[in-house]
Amino acid sequence: MIERLTFVDYARVAWRARLWIIGMVALSTVIASVVGSLQPKVYSATSTILAPRDAQSPTMGSTLGMLLGGAGGGGKDGGGINFPGVQVSVPGIVNNLDVFNTLLMSRSMREDVLGVFEKTWGPYTAQMFLSVGTSYNKERTALSVIVQATHPQLAADLANAYFDFLDKRLQRAAESQARRQEVSTKPSSNALRRKSTSRRRSC
């Protein structure tokens, strides 16, 4: 006949092995504490911008189109950013925040930001810089950059720097677009001058 073990039986076994149980719990606690103390602390910083009101502006659309299409102003050498499979209709961009998000998460943006910060924070900045991400608010009227780093000030500076670099890229693209428009208008004005000169000679 098989006897059934009761709760009292289990309690007796546990009481006999109480030293082993306490030792295992204490050892696990010590190991967890040591491992936790060796792990670097992670700090998170967030920077947010609102959607520009002139979302359908032709100037803004042309500027963003240049950045996405590689027409100029996007990279270190003045080149843009190419995204295979991405079609941009300028100026019919529904929401500029989507384009900003693409630019912020690009590899060239990360390289530009780290290149500047390594001059002030040292060569280990890339190791201290853990991750970067973006998020929209519920109404999709604001875009946030979330940076995680092992230093609180570095995380805050990087989060702000991403939007500073985005602003500089937009300014360079706008200036490049203005120069292109200026160059394109010069041939037409020269042609008008030639026609007026030829007419005067014929008279």
MISEVEX-206596 format. One record per residue: residue number from 1; x, y, z of N, C-alpha, C, CB in turn. Coordinates in pm, whole numbers, plus 50000, padded with zeros to 5 digits. Glycine has a CB too. Layout:
(marro NUM,(X,Y,Z),(X,Y,Z),(X,Y,Z),(X,Y,Z))
...
//
This chain:
(marro 1,(50084,49882,50000),(50000,50000,50000),(50089,50125,50000),(49904,49999,50123))
(marro 2,(50062,50220,49907),(50140,50343,49893),(50084,50449,49986),(50140,50393,49746))
(marro 3,(50171,50502,50070),(50127,50607,50160),(50137,50744,50092),(50210,50605,50291))
(marro 4,(50039,50825,50111),(50037,50959,50054),(50110,51056,50147),(49892,51006,50030))
(marro 5,(50193,51140,50085),(50266,51239,50162),(50175,51358,50192),(50392,51285,50088))
(marro 6,(50180,51401,50313),(50099,51515,50355),(50185,51641,50362),(50033,51488,50492))
(marro 7,(50122,51751,50390),(50194,51878,50402),(50294,51873,50516),(50095,51993,50424))
(marro 8,(50260,51803,50618),(50351,51790,50732),(50480,51719,50690),(50283,51712,50848))
(marro 9,(50468,51618,50605),(50587,51547,50557),(50678,51640,50477),(50545,51427,50472))
(marro 10,(50617,51718,50389),(50697,51814,50311),(50763,51916,50402),(50609,51885,50206))
(marro 11,(50693,51961,50502),(50749,52058,50596),(50868,52000,50670),(50643,52104,50695))
(marro 12,(50860,51874,50708),(50971,51810,50777),(51094,51801,50687),(50932,51670,50823))
(marro 13,(51073,51766,50558),(51186,51758,50464),(51250,51895,50445),(51139,51702,50328))
(marro 14,(51166,51996,50432),(51218,52131,50415),(51293,52177,50538),(51106,52228,50384))
(marro 15,(51244,52141,50655),(51311,52180,50779),(51447,52113,50793),(51224,52147,50899))
(marro 16,(51458,51990,50752),(51585,51919,50759),(51688,51981,50663),(51565,51771,50727))
(marro 17,(51637,52029,50547),(51728,52088,50447),(51729,52240,50453),(51689,52042,50305))
(marro 18,(51691,52294,50569),(51679,52440,50581),(51812,52511,50559),(51623,52476,50717))
(marro 19,(51921,52451,50604),(52051,52516,50586),(52089,52524,50438),(52159,52440,50664))
(marro 20,(52062,52418,50364),(52090,52418,50220),(52003,52522,50149),(52067,52279,50161))
(marro 21,(51878,52528,50186),(51786,52623,50122),(51828,52766,50151),(51641,52599,50171))
(marro 22,(51859,52796,50277),(51902,52931,50312),(52033,52966,50242),(51918,52945,50465))
(marro 23,(52125,52870,50235),(52252,52895,50168),(52235,52925,50020),(52343,52777,50186))
(marro 24,(52147,52850,49951),(52124,52873,49809),(52060,53009,49784),(52035,52763,49752))
(marro 25,(51964,53047,49871),(51899,53178,49855),(52000,53290,49877),(51781,53193,49954))
(marro 26,(52082,53276,49980),(52182,53379,50007),(52284,53389,49894),(52254,53351,50140))
(marro 27,(52328,53275,49842),(52425,53275,49733),(52366,53340,49607),(52472,53133,49702))
(marro 28,(52242,53308,49578),(52176,53368,49460),(52163,53519,49477),(52038,53305,49438))
(marro 29,(52130,53565,49597),(52117,53708,49622),(52250,53780,49603),(52065,53732,49762))
(marro 30,(52358,53720,49654),(52490,53781,49640),(52532,53788,49494),(52594,53702,49720))
(marro 31,(52510,53680,49420),(52548,53678,49277),(52468,53783,49200),(52524,53538,49215))
(marro 32,(52338,53793,49227),(52255,53893,49159),(52300,54035,49192),(52107,53874,49197))
(marro 33,(52338,54059,49316),(52385,54192,49356),(52516,54228,49286),(52403,54200,49508))
(marro 34,(52606,54132,49278),(52735,54158,49214),(52717,54186,49065),(52830,54040,49234))
(marro 35,(52638,54103,48999),(52614,54122,48856),(52544,54255,48830),(52530,54007,48798))
(marro 36,(52448,54290,48916),(52377,54417,48898),(52468,54537,48918),(52262,54425,48994))
(marro 37,(52561,54527,49012),(52653,54639,49035),(52753,54656,48922),(52727,54620,49165))
(marro 38,(52786,54547,48851),(52880,54555,48739),(52815,54610,48613),(52938,54419,48711))
(marro 39,(52683,54602,48602),(52614,54652,48484),(52613,54804,48484),(52469,54597,48477))
(marro 40,(52642,54867,48369),(52640,55014,48365),(52497,55068,48376),(52706,55066,48234))
(marro 41,(52487,55184,48441),(52357,55249,48452),(52317,55309,48318),(52359,55357,48561))
(marro 42,(52191,55297,48284),(52140,55346,48157),(52052,55468,48183),(52061,55235,48080))
(marro 43,(52085,55578,48117),(52008,55702,48130),(51939,55731,47997),(52100,55822,48173))
(marro 44,(51817,55780,48005),(51737,55809,47886),(51702,55957,47883),(51609,55722,47882))
(marro 45,(51713,56018,47765),(51678,56159,47746),(51591,56171,47622),(51806,56247,47732))
(marro 46,(51495,56263,47627),(51399,56280,47517),(51395,56425,47474),(51258,56233,47560))
(marro 47,(51395,56446,47343),(51380,56579,47285),(51266,56573,47183),(51513,56627,47218))
(marro 48,(51182,56676,47179),(51059,56672,47099),(51047,56799,47015),(50936,56657,47190))
(marro 49,(50997,56781,46891),(50963,56895,46805),(50820,56879,46758),(51060,56906,46684))
(marro 50,(50756,56991,46725),(50621,56990,46670),(50627,56992,46518),(50540,57110,46723))
(marro 51,(50522,56944,46455),(50516,56944,46309),(50512,57087,46258),(50392,56866,46259))
(marro 52,(50591,57119,46153),(50588,57256,46098),(50451,57288,46040),(50696,57274,45990))
(marro 53,(50410,57412,46058),(50278,57453,46009),(50273,57456,45857),(50241,57589,46064))
(marro 54,(50388,57488,45794),(50390,57494,45648),(50421,57358,45591),(50493,57598,45598))
(marro 55,(50341,57257,45629),(50368,57119,45585),(50353,57103,45436),(50275,57021,45656))
(marro 56,(50272,57190,45374),(50249,57179,45231),(50321,57288,45153),(50101,57184,45202))
(marro 57,(50417,57358,45218),(50489,57464,45152),(50576,57409,45040),(50575,57542,45252))
(marro 58,(50574,57471,44920),(50660,57422,44812),(50808,57429,44847),(50634,57502,44686))
(marro 59,(50848,57534,44922),(50989,57545,44960),(51030,57431,45051),(51016,57678,45029))
(marro 60,(50947,57403,45150),(50976,57292,45240),(50974,57160,45165),(50876,57288,45356))
(marro 61,(50878,57143,45076),(50871,57020,44999),(50992,56999,44912),(50746,57019,44915))
(marro 62,(51039,57107,44848),(51157,57096,44763),(51280,57062,44845),(51180,57225,44687))
(marro 63,(51291,57125,44962),(51406,57098,45048),(51409,56954,45093),(51404,57190,45169))
(marro 64,(51295,56902,45139),(51291,56763,45183),(51312,56668,45066),(51158,56734,45250))
(marro 65,(51261,56705,44948),(51283,56621,44832),(51430,56612,44795),(51205,56675,44716))
(marro 66,(51503,56721,44812),(51647,56719,44785),(51720,56628,44883),(51706,56861,44790))
(marro 67,(51681,56635,45011),(51747,56553,45111),(51722,56405,45086),(51699,56591,45250))
(marro 68,(51600,56370,45051),(51567,56229,45027),(51617,56181,44893),(51418,56208,45037))
(marro 69,(51619,56269,44796),(51657,56228,44661),(51803,56236,44632),(51585,56308,44564))
(marro 70,(51882,56288,44729),(52027,56294,44708),(52069,56408,44622),(52075,56168,44648))
(marro 71,(51988,56517,44618),(52022,56630,44533),(52117,56726,44599),(51898,56702,44493))
(marro 72,(52141,56710,44729),(52239,56797,44794),(52197,56837,44932),(52262,56918,44712))
(marro 73,(52296,56867,45014),(52272,56921,45146),(52255,56819,45254),(52156,57004,45143))
(marro 74,(52262,56690,45226),(52233,56594,45330),(52354,56537,45398),(52156,56485,45275))
(marro 75,(52459,56508,45326),(52572,56441,45386),(52684,56535,45420),(52622,56334,45295))
(marro 76,(52798,56477,45460),(52913,56558,45497),(52967,56635,45379),(53021,56472,45557))
(marro 77,(52966,56574,45262),(53021,56636,45143),(52916,56709,45062),(53088,56533,45057))
(marro 78,(52801,56734,45123),(52696,56806,45053),(52599,56716,44983),(52755,56899,44955))
(marro 79,(52620,56585,44983),(52530,56494,44915),(52410,56461,44999),(52601,56368,44877))
(marro 80,(52305,56415,44935),(52183,56382,45007),(52185,56239,45055),(52062,56406,44920))
(marro 81,(52066,56189,45088),(52049,56054,45139),(51960,55977,45043),(51990,56054,45283))
(marro 82,(52006,55864,44998),(51929,55783,44905),(51862,55669,44980),(52018,55728,44793))
(marro 83,(51731,55651,44959),(51656,55543,45019),(51592,55463,44907),(51550,55595,45119))
(marro 84,(51648,55347,44872),(51590,55267,44764),(51447,55227,44796),(51674,55142,44738))
(marro 85,(51361,55241,44697),(51222,55201,44713),(51134,55308,44773),(51215,55081,44797))
(marro 86,(51192,55423,44810),(51112,55531,44867),(51084,55633,44759),(51185,55597,44988))
(marro 87,(50959,55656,44731),(50918,55752,44631),(50865,55876,44700),(50813,55692,44536))
(marro 88,(50916,55991,44659),(50875,56116,44720),(50807,56202,44615),(50996,56190,44783))
(marro 89,(50689,56250,44646),(50618,56341,44559),(50631,56481,44616),(50469,56300,44543))
(marro 90,(50699,56569,44547),(50725,56703,44596),(50639,56800,44516),(50876,56739,44586))
(marro 91,(50565,56895,44579),(50564,56917,44722),(50453,56844,44795),(50552,57063,44750))
(marro 92,(50401,56735,44744),(50288,56668,44805),(50325,56576,44917),(50215,56594,44704))
(marro 93,(50406,56619,45012),(50439,56539,45129),(50333,56562,45235),(50580,56574,45184))
(marro 94,(50267,56454,45276),(50155,56467,45369),(50202,56515,45504),(50082,56333,45383))
(marro 95,(50304,56458,45556),(50350,56493,45690),(50501,56497,45690),(50298,56393,45795))
(marro 96,(50556,56616,45716),(50701,56630,45718),(50767,56552,45831),(50738,56775,45728))
(marro 97,(50691,56521,45936),(50749,56447,46047),(50797,56309,46004),(50649,56435,46159))
(marro 98,(50727,56248,45908),(50771,56117,45858),(50907,56127,45790),(50667,56060,45761))
(marro 99,(50928,56236,45717),(51056,56257,45651),(51163,56287,45756),(51047,56372,45548))
(marro 100,(51129,56370,45854),(51224,56399,45961),(51265,56270,46033),(51164,56499,46061))
(marro 101,(51167,56183,46055),(51196,56056,46123),(51295,55973,46043),(51067,55976,46146))
(marro 102,(51277,55969,45912),(51368,55894,45826),(51509,55951,45832),(51319,55895,45683))
(marro 103,(51520,56083,45830),(51651,56146,45836),(51718,56125,45971),(51639,56295,45806))
(marro 104,(51640,56136,46078),(51696,56121,46212),(51749,55980,46236),(51592,56155,46317))
(marro 105,(51684,55880,46180),(51724,55742,46203),(51824,55691,46099),(51603,55654,46204))
(marro 106,(51870,55777,46010),(51965,55735,45907),(52104,55713,45968),(51971,55839,45793))
(marro 107,(52182,55631,45902),(52317,55602,45950),(52407,55723,45938),(52377,55486,45873))
(marro 108,(52389,55802,45833),(52473,55920,45814),(52450,56022,45925),(52446,55984,45678))
(marro 109,(52325,56033,45974),(52298,56124,46085),(52372,56078,46210),(52146,56134,46113))
(marro 110,(52368,55950,46238),(52438,55896,46356),(52588,55921,46345),(52411,55744,46371))
(marro 111,(52645,55900,46227),(52788,55922,46208),(52825,56069,46226),(52832,55873,46070))
(marro 112,(52742,56160,46175),(52769,56302,46190),(52766,56344,46336),(52668,56384,46110))
(marro 113,(52664,56297,46409),(52651,56335,46550),(52767,56279,46632),(52517,56284,46607))
(marro 114,(52798,56152,46614),(52908,56092,46690),(53042,56154,46654),(52912,55942,46666))
(marro 115,(53058,56190,46528),(53184,56252,46486),(53212,56381,46561),(53183,56279,46338))
(marro 116,(53109,56459,46589),(53126,56584,46663),(53145,56557,46812),(53005,56676,46641))
(marro 117,(53068,56465,46868),(53074,56439,47011),(53204,56368,47052),(52955,56357,47053))
(marro 118,(53264,56294,46961),(53390,56228,46995),(53502,56329,47017),(53429,56131,46884))
(marro 119,(53487,56449,46962),(53589,56552,46982),(53584,56609,47123),(53571,56665,46880))
(marro 120,(53467,56607,47185),(53452,56663,47320),(53441,56555,47428),(53330,56752,47325))
(marro 121,(53379,56442,47396),(53361,56336,47494),(53464,56225,47485),(53224,56277,47480))
(marro 122,(53547,56226,47382),(53652,56127,47371),(53616,56014,47276),(53684,56072,47506))
(marro 123,(53711,55924,47250),(53691,55816,47152),(53594,55708,47198),(53822,55753,47120))
(marro 124,(53556,55708,47326),(53466,55605,47376),(53319,55651,47375),(53506,55565,47517))
(marro 125,(53291,55756,47302),(53154,55807,47297),(53059,55705,47235),(53149,55937,47218))
(marro 126,(53107,55636,47131),(53021,55537,47064),(52982,55425,47159),(53091,55479,46942))
(marro 127,(53070,55389,47253),(53038,55284,47350),(52942,55335,47457),(53166,55231,47414))
(marro 128,(52953,55461,47492),(52863,55520,47591),(52725,55546,47532),(52921,55650,47645))
(marro 129,(52721,55565,47401),(52595,55589,47329),(52531,55453,47299),(52618,55671,47196))
(marro 130,(52425,55419,47373),(52367,55285,47363),(52267,55272,47249),(52301,55248,47493))
(marro 131,(52172,55363,47240),(52068,55349,47137),(51998,55482,47115),(51966,55241,47178))
(marro 132,(51929,55491,47002),(51847,55607,46970),(51720,55558,46901),(51926,55708,46879))
(marro 133,(51610,55620,46933),(51482,55583,46873),(51393,55706,46862),(51411,55473,46955))
(marro 134,(51284,55691,46791),(51189,55801,46773),(51048,55752,46805),(51195,55856,46629))
(marro 135,(50962,55847,46835),(50822,55814,46862),(50736,55936,46832),(50803,55768,47008))
(marro 136,(50610,55909,46793),(50512,56014,46768),(50417,56025,46887),(50434,55985,46636))
(marro 137,(50355,56141,46900),(50245,56149,46997),(50119,56091,46935),(50221,56296,47042))
(marro 138,(50013,56084,47011),(49891,56019,46964),(49833,56089,46842),(49786,56015,47076))
(marro 139,(49842,56221,46837),(49786,56297,46724),(49882,56305,46607),(49749,56437,46768))
(marro 140,(50004,56250,46622),(50109,56254,46519),(50139,56398,46477),(50066,56172,46397))
(marro 141,(50141,56487,46575),(50176,56626,46552),(50311,56661,46614),(50068,56718,46608))
(marro 142,(50373,56567,46681),(50503,56590,46744),(50588,56465,46729),(50487,56627,46893))
(marro 143,(50717,56488,46712),(50814,56379,46696),(50919,56391,46806),(50881,56383,46555))
(marro 144,(50947,56280,46873),(51042,56278,46983),(51160,56187,46950),(50975,56233,47113))
(marro 145,(51277,56228,46992),(51399,56147,46982),(51435,56100,47122),(51517,56227,46917))
(marro 146,(51448,55970,47139),(51483,55912,47270),(51622,55852,47260),(51378,55804,47314))
(marro 147,(51713,55902,47340),(51852,55857,47339),(51883,55791,47472),(51950,55976,47312))
(marro 148,(51951,55677,47466),(51996,55607,47586),(52148,55604,47587),(51937,55463,47593))
(marro 149,(52206,55642,47701),(52351,55645,47715),(52387,55612,47860),(52409,55784,47674))
(marro 150,(52515,55588,47882),(52561,55554,48016),(52594,55677,48100),(52683,55465,48007))
(marro 151,(52577,55796,48042),(52599,55921,48115),(52478,56010,48095),(52731,55992,48068))
(marro 152,(52422,56068,48201),(52299,56147,48185),(52317,56270,48100),(52247,56187,48320))
(marro 153,(52429,56342,48116),(52451,56463,48037),(52473,56430,47891),(52570,56541,48092))
(marro 154,(52543,56321,47864),(52565,56278,47725),(52432,56244,47658),(52659,56158,47719))
(marro 155,(52345,56175,47729),(52215,56140,47673),(52135,56265,47639),(52136,56053,47770))
(marro 156,(52135,56364,47729),(52060,56488,47704),(52120,56566,47587),(52059,56576,47830))
(marro 157,(52253,56576,47582),(52317,56650,47473),(52295,56582,47338),(52467,56664,47501))
(marro 158,(52299,56451,47335),(52278,56379,47210),(52135,56397,47160),(52309,56230,47227))
(marro 159,(52038,56391,47251),(51898,56407,47210),(51875,56544,47148),(51805,56389,47331))
(marro 160,(51933,56648,47206),(51920,56782,47148),(52000,56797,47020),(51963,56887,47249))
(marro 161,(52115,56730,47014),(52201,56742,46897),(52136,56684,46772),(52335,56674,46922))
(marro 162,(52057,56579,46787),(51993,56520,46669),(51906,56621,46597),(51910,56399,46709))
(marro 163,(51830,56700,46670),(51745,56801,46606),(51828,56919,46556),(51637,56850,46702))
(marro 164,(51940,56950,46624),(52027,57055,46574),(52088,57016,46439),(52139,57085,46676))
(marro 165,(52131,56891,46428),(52188,56845,46301),(52081,56838,46193),(52254,56708,46319))
(marro 166,(51959,56801,46230),(51850,56800,46133),(51824,56940,46081),(51723,56741,46195))
(marro 167,(51825,57039,46170),(51803,57178,46129),(51912,57226,46036),(51795,57268,46252))
(marro 168,(52038,57187,46064),(52148,57228,45977),(52135,57166,45838),(52281,57189,46040))
(marro 169,(52091,57040,45834),(52073,56976,45703),(51964,57045,45623),(52040,56827,45720))
(marro 170,(51856,57080,45689),(51748,57149,45619),(51793,57286,45569),(51626,57164,45711))
(marro 171,(51874,57356,45648),(51924,57486,45606),(52016,57473,45485),(51997,57554,45720))
(marro 172,(52106,57373,45489),(52195,57353,45375),(52119,57317,45249),(52297,57244,45405))
(marro 173,(52016,57233,45266),(51936,57194,45149),(51859,57313,45095),(51840,57082,45185))
(marro 174,(51807,57399,45183),(51733,57517,45138),(51825,57614,45064),(51666,57588,45256))
(marro 175,(51948,57632,45116),(52043,57719,45049),(52083,57663,44913),(52167,57739,45135))
(marro 176,(52101,57532,44906),(52136,57469,44778),(52022,57483,44678),(52170,57322,44799))
(marro 177,(51899,57467,44726),(51783,57483,44639),(51773,57625,44588),(51655,57443,44712))
(marro 178,(51802,57723,44675),(51795,57864,44633),(51902,57894,44529),(51812,57958,44754))
(marro 179,(52023,57839,44546),(52128,57860,44446),(52092,57797,44313),(52262,57804,44496))
(marro 180,(52028,57680,44317),(51988,57615,44192),(51883,57697,44118),(51934,57474,44220))
(marro 181,(51790,57751,44193),(51687,57834,44130),(51748,57960,44071),(51578,57870,44230))
(marro 182,(51847,58015,44141),(51913,58135,44091),(51990,58107,43963),(52007,58192,44196))
(marro 183,(52058,57991,43959),(52132,57954,43838),(52037,57925,43723),(52221,57831,43865))
(marro 184,(51923,57864,43751),(51829,57830,43644),(51764,57953,43585),(51723,57737,43696))
(marro 185,(51753,58061,43660),(51691,58182,43608),(51788,58267,43526),(51636,58265,43721))
(marro 186,(51919,58247,43544),(52017,58326,43470),(52013,58302,43319),(52155,58298,43521))
(marro 187,(52005,58175,43271),(51999,58156,43125),(51879,58222,43061),(51997,58009,43093))
(marro 188,(51763,58218,43127),(51645,58280,43069),(51660,58431,43061),(51521,58245,43150))
(marro 189,(51720,58493,43162),(51741,58638,43158),(51842,58675,43050),(51788,58690,43294))
(marro 190,(51947,58592,43033),(52045,58618,42927),(51980,58606,42789),(52163,58521,42939))
(marro 191,(51889,58510,42775),(51821,58493,42647),(51736,58615,42616),(51735,58367,42648))
(marro 192,(51670,58671,42716),(51589,58790,42695),(51676,58909,42655),(51509,58824,42820))
(marro 193,(51793,58919,42717),(51883,59027,42682),(51931,59015,42538),(52002,59029,42776))
(marro 194,(51960,58892,42496),(52005,58871,42357),(51896,58909,42259),(52047,58726,42335))
(marro 195,(51772,58871,42291),(51662,58904,42199),(51644,59055,42189),(51531,58838,42245))
(marro 196,(51651,59123,42303),(51634,59268,42299),(51749,59335,42223),(51625,59325,42442))
(marro 197,(51869,59281,42237),(51984,59338,42166),(51970,59318,42016),(52116,59275,42215))
(marro 198,(51926,59197,41976),(51910,59170,41833),(51800,59258,41773),(51877,59021,41809))
(marro 199,(51697,59284,41847),(51589,59369,41798),(51637,59513,41779),(51470,59364,41894))
(marro 200,(51719,59560,41871),(51771,59696,41857),(51859,59708,41735),(51848,59736,41981))
(marro 201,(51940,59603,41709),(52028,59608,41592),(51946,59607,41463),(52127,59489,41593))
(marro 202,(51841,59530,41460),(51760,59522,41339),(51691,59653,41310),(51657,59411,41351))
(marro 203,(51659,59725,41417),(51596,59856,41395),(51696,59956,41340),(51535,59910,41526))
//
